[in-house]
């Protein structure tokens, strides 16, 4: 069975007992402290802030400061804190049942360069608030509860990949833009690169994983719906493309003798857009990086490098779209008398959330009087790695104007409180109902 099919089968196999049919227990009335979770957000926000935006990139001094702040909040909630070999921070609350598997919930604290204050941090601070609320109520949980802060989400889901055993020796030796290897970076934040390649959590080792996140799109804000119940996280297929023509003098090379790599690349970029738009569905295609050589005014461009990225919940659709793009690219190159190579980058397999977990999220929101909509995630998240080893669910809260990965990113305090309450009630229900 292929990996993606195994994940779908795992999700479909989960059965959660129905809602309580008699008098609701007292914990169904518990709520988070909205003032406190938004104070956590405001205290996290200055860490790594620059005039141009948030610069809390993976393994940076700022992200180390953010991790230190979050670790203090974990200890304040009575959690036992550990840094695992991959550099993830795990705050554990012991469970009363010896046989119960852990329920994990959390997110990340790193940001993109010049990003905003809400991507990642919202889910992490809400998870920490849930831990504080459970501590306030002296709740006796059946399952072990693990609050997880994944390292370096933005640059490749490093922490969650390490948690499920997908970091290789080659990965550890790979340098970043600053010349530091992944092994050096993991050691820098307290992980243990000597143990990480043997470190793994196997399929079936967790009860489930939950992640709250800002939507990063505009559907919830535009419709006024308060909570998104994530249907699944899109797969991402991408390629590095290099198109080669012939660089020559722009004044002396006749138009009918030119092998202009830029024109071929431009046609290919337009073809990607046309082909992706032609299919019904929610798939997207992007040419987002473009490098022209020699990039001189009076020289016909001889080489262009660019990216092609495709995203959709269906991996089969992505593969089909690429075959169509590749065939069109061959025709363009022949017509323009250019050549091209396309090297595929590592693929992010789509992850469908577990239907039974989705139902509990929707039920929890309904019990709070909040409106919901089932929706896909067009961005990648650590949850898609965790879906490979157990049931997974995600909660979205609105992003004002659909803005994300920007200093203008904003989620209203009341929406953060709503999301934290949904997460709390979902954790409580799953703790009571999962075996």
DRENTORZA-583459 format. One record per atom (N, C-alpha, C): z, y, x. Coordinates in steps of 0.02 Angstrom, whole numbers, plus 50000, padded with zeros to 5 digits. Atoms other than C-alpha are relative to their C-alpha. Example, Ala and Ser with C-alpha at 12.3 -4.5 7.8 and 13.67 -1.06 7.14 Angstrom:
500004994150045
503904977550615
500005006050045
499974994149958
503574994750684
500375005549961
! end
This chain:
500004994050042
500005000050000
500005006250044
500024993949960
499555017250070
500645004049989
499384996250002
500965029350107
500055004249936
499964995750059
500505041049964
500124995849937
499895004350058
500445026449840
500714997549997
499315002349998
502135020249899
500485005449974
499584994550024
502895037449867
499955000749924
500094999650073
502155037849690
500374994349966
499665005750030
502825020449654
500755000950001
499294998849994
504555025249716
500235005049947
499824994950050
504575040649603
500004997149930
500075002750068
503995031049450
500544995049984
499535005450011
505305017349474
500705002549983
499334997450011
506825028849456
500145000849926
499794999450070
507725027349290
500695003249999
499364996650005
509145039249246
500234999449928
499755000550068
510235035949093
499945006649962
500104993950040
510005048448950
500615004449999
499464995250004
511065063548915
500594997249960
499415002150036
512845061348851
499915001549925
500134999350071
512795058648664
500625002149961
499404998150035
514595062248621
500235006950025
499764993549979
515695076948665
499865001150075
500164998549930
515125085348826
500645000350041
499414999349956
516355083548971
500075007250022
499844993049982
517175099249038
499525002850051
500414997449946
516035100449189
499335002849976
500634997150025
514525104349079
500065007549987
499894992850011
515315121549053
500115003850065
499884996649937
515545125249237
499405004350019
500524995549977
514565139749310
500165002350072
499904997449932
514305146449486
500285007149996
499774993149994
515025162949545
499395004150021
500614996249987
513495174349531
500095005550051
499874994749951
514295188449628
500034997250070
499915002949933
514715176849771
499344997850030
500635002449971
513005168749791
499555005950019
500414994249982
512155185749790
500315003850059
499694997249939
513425191849919
499784995950061
500265004149946
512915176950026
499305002350020
500684997849987
511115182750009
499995006750038
500004993449968
511525200750057
500284999750070
499735000749933
512535195150208
499524996450047
500505003449959
511145183750269
499425004650017
500614996149994
509775196750246
499945004050065
500094996049939
510145207950399
499884995850063
500065004149940
510095193150519
499264999050016
500705000549981
508425194550609
499555005349971
500424994950032
507825209650511
499745005050052
500304994849959
506625221550598
499695005249954
500324995150044
505765237350534
499384997349965
500625002750029
504205226850499
500134994149953
499865005750043
505095212650408
500484995250033
499545005049974
506135197150435
499684996150057
500265003649941
505915189050607
500514994750019
499525005449988
507045173950591
499604993550010
500455005749988
505775161850664
500384994250032
499665006049979
506215144050710
500225000150073
499705000749933
507355141550863
500135006750034
499884993449970
507505160450892
500765001450000
499304997850000
509145169450929
500225001749929
499824998150069
509095176150751
500144994049957
499895006050042
508945158950673
500654996650022
499365002749978
510405153050780
500585003849968
499484996050033
511435167550711
500044998349925
500015001750071
510895163050533
500324993249989
499695006750006
511385144850561
500765000550010
499274999149989
513085150550626
500335002849937
499724997250063
513355160950468
500034994549947
500015005250052
512845146450355
500514994650014
499505005049982
513955134350450
500705002249980
499364997350022
515435145650417
500094999349925
499965000850073
515035145250230
500104992749982
499895007250012
514935126250237
500734998250008
499305001749987
516655124950313
500465003349948
499614996750052
517305137550186
499994996349934
500055004150061
516735125550049
500314993250010
499675006449988
517705111250128
499544994550023
500465005149978
516175102250197
500134998150072
499985002349931
516195091650354
499315001350029
500644997549974
514835099350463
499794996050061
500295003649943
513695090050583
499305002750013
500704998849982
512095094250677
499704993350019
500305006549986
510975078950676
499545000450061
500424999749940
509825073950822
499395004549994
500594995750009
508365083650746
500175007449998
499794993050003
509385099650740
500155002549930
499824998150068
509705099650552
500755000749994
499294999350015
511395105650490
500144996249935
499835003950059
512185093450367
500745001049985
499314999150022
513765097850270
500164994649949
499865005950041
514545082350193
500635000849958
499435000550045
515695080550042
500064992749980
499935007250011
516345062750033
500024998449926
499995002450069
516095052849873
500534994749989
499465004850017
517325041649781
499754992949995
500295006750007
516125026849761
499754997750068
500185002549934
515945016349918
499274998050005
500695002649999
514235009749867
499475005349983
500484995050022
513435026049809
499645003150059
500404996749949
512025033549911
500075007649994
499894992850002
512075052049956
499485003749958
500444995150033
511345065849848
499945005950048
500134994649954
510535078849961
499735006049963
500304993950027
510165096949917
500075005550051
500004994749951
509715111950023
499325003050009
500644997049984
508295121550105
500025002150074
500034997949930
508015131550266
500205007350006
499834992949989
508525148250344
499515003550046
500504996749958
507045151450461
499495003549956
500504996250037
505675163450409
499345000250039
500614998449964
503885167350450
500105006650036
499964993749964
503575181750569
499865005849952
500054994250045
503835198250476
499984997849927
499955002450069
504295188850317
500525003849961
499524996950045
505545192450180
500684996650003
499315002349999
507365188850140
500144994149954
499865004750054
507145175750004
499714993050010
500315006549988
505995161650062
500474995850043
499555004449963
507135147450115
500735001949990
499304997850004
508725157750115
500274999349929
499755000550069
508825157749924
500244992949985
499815006950013
508845138849912
500614997950040
499435001849959
510085137350055
500645003149973
499404996650025
511305150349987
500204997249932
499835003050065
511195142649812
500324993250010
499695006549986
511575125449883
500725000950025
499334998749975
513075132649975
500455002549944
499604997750057
513655141349817
500204994049956
499835006150038
513575124549724
500584996450034
499455003249964
514685117149860
500665003849990
499404996050011
515905131649841
500264999149929
499795000850070
515925129749651
500334993349989
499705006750006
516275111149663
500705000050032
499354999549966
517685115049785
500505003949957
499564996150045
518385128349666
500274995749943
499815004150057
518415115549525
500364993650020
499695006149974
519145101849636
499654993849971
500395005450030
517745090749574
500044993850044
499995006449964
517875072349623
499324996749990
500685002850006
516075067249654
499994992650016
500095007249988
515535048949647
499584998850062
500455000649943
514095050549770
500225004650057
499964995049947
514245058149942
499505005749986
500444994250010
513515075749927
499885003150068
500194997249935
512565082350079
499615006449989
500374993749999
512075100650091
499625000250066
500435000549941
510605101150210
499655006650015
500374994249977
509895115550311
499504997450052
500525002949958
508245109750385
499785005150053
500204995449946
507715117050552
499245000950000
500714998549985
506035125450583
499524997749945
500445001950055
505265122950411
499325003350005
500614996150005
503965136450429
499464997850049
500505001849950
503105129450584
499844992650000
500215007050002
502865111650526
500524995149974
499515004450031
504365104650428
500354995750054
499735003749944
505135099750595
500634996149983
499375003250014
506865095850530
499954994149953
500065005550047
506385085250381
499574994350030
500385005349966
505085076050486
500464996050046
499535003649957
506455071950610
500484995749961
499525003750041
507625066250471
499714993349977
500315006250023
506375053150412
499664996150056
500255003849944
505895047750587
499285001150019
500704998649987
504215056350607
499905004950058
500104996149939
504485065550772
499884995250058
500205004549947
503625057250919
500175002950069
499914997749931
503825058251107
499505005450017
500524994949988
502195068051111
500195006649967
499774993850034
502895080450984
500525003650043
499454997049962
504425083251092
499755003750063
500274997049938
503345087551244
499555006049986
500494994750017
502255100051150
500335006950006
499704993349993
502595118351200
499825004549942
500164994950050
502695132751077
499685006050033
500344994149974
501945150051098
500395003350057
499584997249946
503405154851212
500054995450060
499995004649945
503115139851324
500574995050000
499455004850005
504665130251268
499774993849962
500185006250035
504435112051219
500454999149939
499595001550058
505075105351054
500664997050021
499375002849976
506365095351150
500485005550022
499584994549979
507015111351230
500265003949940
499794996250059
507055120151062
500524996349959
499515003950038
507985106050974
500675000150036
499384999749962
509265105751114
500335006949993
499754993050003
509425124751099
500425001249937
499624999050063
510065123450919
500524994649989
499475004950006
511245109050952
499794993049984
500245006750013
510135094050917
499994995950065
500005004649943
509885079151033
499314996950006
500685002749995
508055076451083
499984993050029
500005006849972
508535060651179
500084994749947
499895004850054
509005052451014
499525000749941
500364998350061
507785060250893
499444995149983
500565004650016
506325047950910
500254993549969
499725006050030
507485033550862
500395001549936
499604997950058
508345043450724
499574999849938
500395000150061
507755039950548
500434997849941
499715002450063
508295037750367
499444996349964
500515004350028
507345023650286
499905001249926
500104999750073
506565023350111
500564996249964
499465003050039
507925019649984
500695001650026
499344998649970
509325026650093
500365005949967
499684994450035
509665041949983
499934999149925
500045000350074
510035043549797
499455004649975
500544995250018
508905058949783
500075006250044
499994993649966
508475075749858
499795005549951
500154994250042
508485092549767
499915006150044
500104993849963
507815109049830
499845005649951
500144993950037
507885126149750
499615004750045
500414995649959
506595138649808
499725005549955
500394994950036
505785154949757
499304997249987
500665002850018
504115151449672
499475001450053
500504997649953
503095161249801
499325001349966
500584998150040
501805163949663
500245004249942
499824995250052
501765174949508
500044997349930
500035002750068
501745162849361
500655001549962
499374999050036
503595163749316
500125007449985
499894992950010
503705182549340
499535002849948
500504997550048
502105185649241
500154997849929
499895002750067
502605174649094
500705001249974
499314999050021
504455178949091
500404993549994
499645006450001
504945160549109
500505000050057
499444999149952
506595158649200
500034994750054
499935005549952
506485141749287
499354996050003
500565004549990
505045131949360
500254993150018
499855007049984
505185113049359
499394997350037
500585001349957
504085107549502
499724993049986
500365006350013
502805094149459
499874996250065
500145003149936
502375090849639
499815005350051
500174995649945
501995098449808
499314998150025
500705001449984
500175099949856
499934996850068
500215002349935
499365090349995
499605005450035
500374995149960
498605100550135
499584996350051
500465002549950
497065095450233
499695006150034
500274994249964
496455107250370
499634997850062
500435001449943
495205107950511
499945006150045
500204994949951
494895117950669
499254999250012
500735000249997
493035122150670
499775004450058
500334995949948
492005128150819
499254999649990
500724999650010
490215133850790
499695003250062
500314997749939
489085136250941
499275001949989
500694997850001
487495146450946
499785001750071
500204997849933
486825156551092
500115007550005
499874992949990
487505173151154
499435003250038
500564996749968
486125185351198
500015007549983
500014992750008
485735203951209
499765001949930
500164998250069
485715211951037
499385004549995
500574995650002
484365224351084
499344996750017
500625003049975
483125212651165
499854993149969
500115006650031
483305196551062
499705001049931
500314999250066
482075196250915
500414996549945
499615002850055
482835192450745
499834992749987
500195006950016
481825176450725
500144995150058
499835004449944
482425169650894
500764999550010
499274999949991
484295171950867
500314993549975
499575005650022
485555157650856
500705002949993
499404995950011
486955168150783
500564995749970
499455004250024
488565158250770
500405003449945
499614996550051
489395171750666
499674999449932
500345000850065
488065170850530
500094993049973
499895006850023
488235151950523
500714999149975
499315000550021
490125153350513
500135003749935
499924996250062
490005166550377
499734996149941
500285004150054
488865155350274
500474994249983
499545005650012
490085140950296
500625002349962
499414997450036
491565151650241
499845001249926
500214999050070
490605156650084
499894993449964
500105006650031
490145138450054
500664996849981
499335002750018
491985133350060
500235003049935
499784996650061
492385146249928
499604997649939
500435002050056
490895141349819
500154992849978
499905007150016
491205122549828
500684998949967
499345000950029
493065123849791
500045003049930
500004996850066
492775135749644
499614995949949
500445003550046
491455124249569
500344994249964
499645005650030
492705110349529
500525002549951
499444998250044
493865111449378
500654997850032
499355001849973
495695111249426
500335005750036
499594994949969
496995120449528
499954999850076
500095000449927
496345116449703
499835006850028
500184993849966
496165130449829
499724998350069
500295000749934
495165132349988
499995006750035
499924993749964
495395145450124
499724999450071
500164998949930
494565151050285
500425006050021
499514994649988
496015161150354
500035002550071
499994997949930
495735162250541
499285000150025
500694999049978
494135168650623
500015003350069
500024997349933
493845171350809
499285000050025
500704999349979
492165177850872
499975001250076
500114999149929
491575176351052
499275001450014
499534996049960
491145186551147
500295006149964
499724994450039
491555199351009
499865006650034
500234993849968
490535213151090
499445002949957
500474996850046
489495225850994
499274998450015
500715000749983
487875223151089
499814992950023
500165007049985
487895204051104
499994996049936
500025004650057
487335191550973
500554994850009
499435004749992
488895180750941
499764992950017
500205006649979
488755164251032
500484994549979
499525005150021
490325155450970
500495002949951
499494998050049
491495156550821
500464994149988
499495005050019
493105146950793
500345002449937
499644998150061
493905146650623
500334993949969
499645005350035
495015136550508
499684998749932
500135001650070
494665127650345
500614996349974
499415003250030
496135123150234
499874998749927
500065002050070
496125113750068
500684997749975
499365002050030
497615111349951
499904997849928
499995002450070
497855101249792
500524994449995
499555005750010
499035088449716
499654993350011
500385006249993
497645075449724
499704999550070
500295001049934
497265069049899
499274997749994
500695002450011
495705060549830
499535005849989
500424994250011
495035077249771
499895003850065
500074996649936
495375085149940
499494996550045
500475003849958
494425071350029
499285000949975
500664999150029
492975073249908
499725007050014
500224993149985
492905092149931
499795000750072
500184999549930
492885090150119
499324996850013
500655003249989
491415078150113
499445004549977
500514995350024
490445090850011
499935005950048
500024994449952
490915105050131
499664997750065
500295002449938
490465094450282
499244999349995
500725000850009
488745090150212
499655006849997
500294993350003
488405108450172
500015003350068
499964997349933
488995113250346
499444997450044
500555002949960
487725101350424
499345003549983
500624996650020
486335109650324
499975007150026
499984993149974
486895127050374
499855000150075
500095000149927
486965122450558
499274998650018
500705001549987
485215115050552
499565006149987
500394994250018
484515130350466
500095005750049
499844994549955
485375142450586
499904998250074
500105002549932
484965131950741
500645000750041
499345000049967
486805130750785
500294992949994
499655006450005
487985116050809
500735001449983
499294999150015
489755113150751
500384993750013
499545005549997
491245102250783
500595001849954
499434998850045
492695100150662
500534994750015
499455004449983
494355092850715
500555000749947
499504999850053
495565088150578
500705000650030
499304999249981
497365093850597
500434995049962
499575004750038
498855083250540
500035001849927
500044999050072
498805080950352
500704999749969
499405000350041
500245085050235
499824996349935
500145004050059
500215071450102
500355003249940
499694997250060
500515077949926
500594995749978
499415003650024
502175073149848
500135001849927
499864999050071
502405070949661
500754999349991
499285000450012
504175074649606
500144994349951
499805005750041
505125060749518
500085002249927
499964997850069
504865062149329
500715000049972
499325000250026
506655056949292
500425005750026
499644994249972
507315070449408
499775006449966
500254994150036
506175083249326
500345000649932
499694999950066
506905078349157
500725002650003
499304997749994
508685081349218
500025007450017
500034992849985
508215098349291
499865003949935
500164996650063
507425103349124
500594999849952
499415000650044
508945096849029
500555004850022
499484995549974
510125106649142
499835007249982
500214993250017
509115122649117
500095001249925
499924999350072
509085119648929
500725000949979
499294999450017
510975117648925
500275006950016
499804993149981
511085134949004
499625005249960
500404995450041
509885142548877
499435003350038
500534997249959
508545145349009
499334996849983
500675002550013
506675143648979
499714996750062
500285003849943
505665131649089
499254999049992
500705002049998
503895127449139
499894995150057
500195004749948
503245112349233
499405003050038
500504996649960
502175118649377
499954996750068
500065002649932
501475113349546
500265005050051
499864995749943
502025120249713
499385000350044
500584999249957
500555127349808
500175000850073
499774999549931
501605129149965
500344993550021
499665005849975
502315115550075
500755001150004
499274999649997
504185111650076
500274993650033
499685005949973
505385099850162
500064994449948
499945005050053
505515091049994
499454994850003
500535004949998
503835082850023
500124994550051
499805005249954
504525073750174
500554995649970
499465003850030
506105068650082
499764995449944
500285004350053
505025061549941
499754993450028
500225006349969
504475048150065
500564994950005
499445004749994
506215040650068
500434999649938
499605000450061
506905043849894
499755004649946
500194995550055
506785052549725
500095007350019
500014993049981
506425071149737
499885004449940
500134994950051
506515086349625
500075006950029
499964993149977
506255105049649
500075004749941
499874994750049
506835120349554
499715006550028
500274993549980
505865136749562
500345005649960
499794993850034
506535154149523
499465005250014
500564995349995
505385169149499
499995004150064
500134995149947
504635179449639
499685006149968
500264994050033
504375197249579
499315001750028
500684998549981
502525201049581
499634994450035
500315005749965
502155183949655
499965001050075
500054998349929
502475191049829
500464995450041
499605004049954
503075179749970
499705000550070
500214999349930
502955178850160
499835007350015
500114992749995
503105197750155
500685003449997
499374996150007
504485210750180
500135002249928
499924997850069
504165215349997
500224994349953
499765005750038
504715198049940
500665001849965
499384998350036
506065199749804
500094995249942
499795003850058
506975188749680
500635003349972
499454996250031
508165196949556
500654996150006
499355003449995
510025193249575
500154995449941
499875004350058
510115186449397
499604993650003
500405006149993
508715174149436
500294995450053
499665004149950
509635168249591
500604996649968
499435003050034
511185165449485
499774994549952
500265005150046
510165156149353
499804993750038
500215005849962
509405144949485
500584996050027
499415003449974
511085141149563
500364996149945
499695003650056
511775136349392
499614993749981
500415005950014
510315124649361
500114994750053
499875004749946
510585116749531
500694996849992
499335002850010
512455114649497
499994994849945
499985004750056
512185106449328
499574993850014
500415005849983
510805095349397
500374995350047
499605004149954
511905089349540
500544996249962
499475003250039
513325085749418
499734994349957
500295005350042
512215075949299
499774994050041
500255005649958
511405065749437
500594996250031
499425003449971
513095062049517
500324995449949
499705004150052
513725055249350
499564994249978
500455004950031
512175045449302
499654995350049
500335004449952
511365038649459
500474994450022
499575005549979
512005021649516
500325001450068
! end
